[in-house]
Amino acid sequence: MVKKLKITALILTALTLSACAKSASLPESAPEIAGLTFKERAELEYADKFTVDRYEGGYSLISVADGGEYLIVPEGADAPETDAKIIERGTDNIYLASTAAMSMFDALGCGGKIRFSATKADDWYIDYAKDAMAKGDMVYAGKYSEPDYELLLSENCPLSIQSTMIGHAPEVREKLEELGIKVFVDYSSYETHPLGRSEWVKLYGEMMGESEKADELFDAQTAYLDAVSAKDSGKTVVFFYISEDGRIYTRKSGDYITKMIELAGGENILKGIGDEESSSSVTIEPEEFYERARDADVIIYNATVGGKIRTMDELTAKNSLLDDFKAVKSGDVWCMDSNLFQETLKTGEVISDFNAAFTGGETRYLYKVESSGGDE
């Protein structure tokens, strides 16, 4: 009876991920683990969806917002009695279904630990992942909702790192764990501060035995933010893309991209779009978009979804109303061609790029749209 209740609770939790992420509480202090002596809690600056508690002997307990606990055990060491899932530090042959984690494994020098991908080669924006799949070092093992169980078992996959989308396929999670493949859910997308997403590099650094390198990588991103935090550009900004069927998509007011624009010294001209329950991308009617966004000082077009554009003519061809936009007339239109959801570790750099677009400067993740035809 107890077992059935636990399974029922697991399914209900998976089906209410949003509520879970908001309501689940992390331990205020390090949990006691029989046979282990607490040493320290890892310091976090922005992330509030996980904690890392370290114990003597190289053991670490990772607690995540969904209530999951994972004990990282040094290679070759004995695991104590605990309800937490056991993950050997530096484990390899991982099945990665959370694209947000790939940039972190790559930057940590641990890309080779990822053997299986739930993303096809053509859908990766990260060079390492593309190259690894081209070489056969990383192979496609089915999307998160339809993994190739036989392949995973044949190569002794011990761990699956999933996005919160796994909540829509509780039967897959149950099957993976039944087969002995532990499931870790990445909640970085639920972080309230944009750099909280990047700080998940500390979690994966702990898991892989690269905590010092993780600290250095994260400090580099905070340095970018520190360099622009005192700058207020005074510019109003609109971030959007137009789909093939002509629909206009922007980001809700509380979205992380909107927050990045604000941290970079810009002001989102579409304040109040979307409520707390709406998705990160929301549609807006052309008439409302025109009335509210036409006077924006800067346009940032999301080319990763809407497709690359090089000239103003290509942009206005998507919707003739854009001809009257202030930013189009002044030539202050930029394109983002980097997938921020995959480039989670580059948040600070992108904030710096936004600020450079607002104030004048060199950019890496944005390019300026030409006023007339021709290559960039």
N, C-alpha and C positions, 0 to 999 in steps of 0.2 A: 504494500500500500504506500509506504514511504517512497519507494523507488518511483512508483507511478506519479506521485505528487511532484517529485523533483523533475521528472520529464515534462509534465504539464507546465510547470513553472518556467522551465527553460524555453519552451515553445512560445509561451505568452510573452516572455521577456524579449525574445528575438523579434516578435511581431510588433513590438512597441519600442523600437530602438531610440527614436527621438525623445520620448518621455524618459526612457531609461538613462540616456546620456545626460539629461538635465537633472534628474532626481537622484541618481546613484551617488553615494558618498564614498570618498576615498578615506582610508584610515588616517586618523589624526596623528597617530604615533605608530611606530613599527610593531607589527604583530609578533607575538611570541611564537617561536618555532622550537619545538623540543630538540635539544642537542646543539642549538646554535646560539651564539652570543651576538647581540646587536652591536653594530659598530657606528654607523652614521646613516643619515638620510641625505640623498643627493640633492644638491641645491638647484632649484628651478626658478627662473625669472618670470616667465610668462605662461608656461603650460600649466593647466589645472585639471587635465584629464588623465593623469597618471602620477604615480610616485615610485621612487626607487629606494628601497631600504637595503643597506649593506650589512652583512654579518661577517664575523671572523671566519677566516679560512677561504675567503673568495666567493662566498655565497651571496646572492642578491635576490630580493623579492620585488617583483614588478607588480603593482596593483593598477588596474585600469578602470575607467569610469563605468564600465558595464558590470562591475563587480568581479571581474576575472582576476585571478592571482596566479602568477607564474614564478616559480622558483628557478633561478638560473644557477646551475650547479657546475663547478669547475670540471674540466675534462678529466675523466677517470676517477672522480671523487664519488663517495657514496651519497645518496639522497636520503635525507631524514624523513621521518613520518610526517606527512603534511597533506592537507586537502588541496594545496596548490598544484597546478600542473608543472611537471618537471621538464625543463629544457636545458640541455647541455650547452654550456657556453661555447660559442664558435661553431654551433651545429651547422651542417651543410645539407645539400640536397633539398633545399626549401622550395615549396610550392608557393609562389607569390601571386596573390590575387588583388593585393592593394598596390596600385600603381604609385600611390603617394610615398611608399617606402623605398622605391627603387633608387631615387637620387641619393638617399641617405646611405644605402648599402654601397653604392658606387663611390661616394665621397669618402667613406670609411675604408675603402680598399677591400671591401668584402662582397663585391658584386659576384664573385665566383661562388659564393655560398648559395646563390639562387640558381637552382638547376631547372625549375619548372616555372613557366609563366602562364597566367590565365589571360594574358593579352597577346594578340598576334603581333608579329614583327612590324607590320605596316602601321599599327596603332601606337607604337612607342615613339615618343619625342626625345627620349634620352639616348644619346649616341651609344653609350655602353650597352644598353639593352638591345638596340638594333644590331650592333656588331656581334654580340654574344649569340644572338639567335641566328645570324648569318653564318657563324662559325660552327654552330651546333653545340656550343657550350651551354646554352640555355634553350630549352625546347618548349613548344606549346603543349600544354597538358589539359586543354579544355577550359572554357570560361568558368567562373566561380560557381555557377548554377549547374554546370554539367562537366565536372572534372573527369579526367580519364583515370579512374581508380586503378585499373590494371597497370597502366604505365607508372603511376605513383608507387604502387606496391612493388613492382618489378625492380625499381631502383632504390628501394628502401627510403622513401621520403618520410622523415620523422615529424615535419612541422609545416603547417599551412598558415601563411600570414594573409588574413582576409580584410577587406574593407567592411564597413557596416552593411553593405549590400547583402552579406551572407544572412542577415536577418530575414530576408525575403525567401530564403531557401533553407529553413531549419532542418529539413530532411537531409540536405547535403552535409551540413555541419555534424549531424548525428551520425551519418554514415562514415565520414572521415574519422571521427573519434572512435567509432566502432572498429575501424580498421587499424587503429593504433596511431593515426596521424593527428597530432595535437593541433588545435585551432586557436590561433591568436588573432584577436580583432583589433585593428588599428582605428583609433578614435581621434586621430589628429584633425580630421575635418570638423570636429565639434569644438575645437579650441576657440575661445572668444577673441583672443588677440592674434593677429596674423603671425607674429613671431612665435606664438605658442605652437603653431604647426611645425615650424622649423626646429623647435626645441625637442621634438620627438627623436631627433638624431641622438640625443643623450640616452634615450631608451634603447635604441638599436645598438648604440655603442656599448652599453652595458651588456646586452645580450651577446654581442660578438667579442667582447673582451677588448674593446677599443674606446674606453670611456675618456681617456685623456685627449685622444684625437677628436672625439665628439665634442668635447668642451671647446677645443680650438675652432672647430668648424662653426659652432654656434656663436662663439664670440665674434667671429668675422662678420656674421650677419647682423649682430647687434651694433657693431661698429658702423655699418652702413646707415642704420636707423639713427644712431647718435649724431651722425654727420649732418642729417637733414632735419632732426626733430625740432630745432629752433627756428626753422625757416617757414614762413607763411607766405606763399606765393600770391595770395589774393585772387587766384584763378578759380573760376567755376568750371567743373568738368562733367562730361557725360561719357559713360562707358556703355557700349552696346554692340550688337551685331544684328544683321538682317538675314533671316533664313531664306532658303531657295523659294519658299512659297510667299515671301514678302512680309513675314511676321517680324516685328521688332522685339528683341529681347534685351533686357537690361538686368542689373543686379539689384536685389532688394537692399533696403537701407542698412540693415544690420550685417550684410554680407562681408566676408573677409576682404574682397577686392575693393569694395567701397571704403572699408577701414584703411586699407593700404593707401588709397588715394588721399584720404584725410591725413594720415600720418606723413605723407609726402608734401603736405602743405596745400593741397587742393580742397575744393568744396564740391561735394556731390550735388549737382543742380536738381537731381530728381529725388529730393528728400521725401520720405514717407511712402516710397513705392514698395509694396509688399509688406505683409505683417510677419509676426514671429513664426507663423505656421506655414508660410509660403516657401516654395523652393528657392534655392539660391538664384536661379534665373527665372525672371518673370516677364510675361509679355505685357506690352503697353500699346494701346491703340495709336495709330499714326497721328490722329488729330491731337490727342493729349501730348504725345511725344513732341510734336511740333511746337505746341504752345508753351510747354515747360522747358524744352531743351534747346530751342533755336538760338538763345542768347548765351549759350555756354561758351566760355573763352577757349576751351580745349576739348577736342573730341579724341577719345581713345577707342579705336575699333578693334573688337576681339576677332582677329583673323584666324585664330586656331579653330573657331567654330564657323564663322561667317565666310571664311575663305580669304586668301590674300588679295589685297588691292594695292596697286602701285600709284594710281593717279586719281585726282579728284573726279574725273569723268567716270571712272569705274565705281567710285563710291556713290555718286549722285544717280548713276544708272539703276542702282538698287531701289532708290526712292527719290522722286523728283523734288519732294519737300526739302531735301537736304541742301538744295541750291541756295535757299534763303538763310541757312545757318551761319551765324557769325564766324564760327571757327573755320568753316569752308571758305568763306570770303577772305578771311585773314591768312589762310594757309596753315592754321594750327591744328592739323589733323595727324594723328599718329596711329600706327597699327601695332598690336601686340601679337607676335607670332610664336610665343613660347607658351607651352601648356603649363599654367601655374599649378594645376592639380598634380601633375607629375613632377614638376620642379619645386617640390615643397621646400627644399633646403635653400632655395635662392630668394626667399621672401625679402630679406633685407636689401639685396641687390636690386630687386624689382622696385621696391619703394624708392630707392635712390634714383632709378631710371625715371620713375614718375616725376620726381622732383626736378630732374634735369630737363624733362619735357616742359615742365611748368615755368622753369626759371632760365632755361638755356644751358645746354651742356651736352656732353657725350652720352649716348645711350647704347645699351647692349641688347636689351630685350624688346626695345621699341624701335620702329623705324618711321621716318616721317613720310607722309604721302606727298607725292609730287603734284605740283599745281597743273602740270600738263603731261602729255604722253611721254614715254621713255622709261628706261630702266632707272632703278634707284642709284 
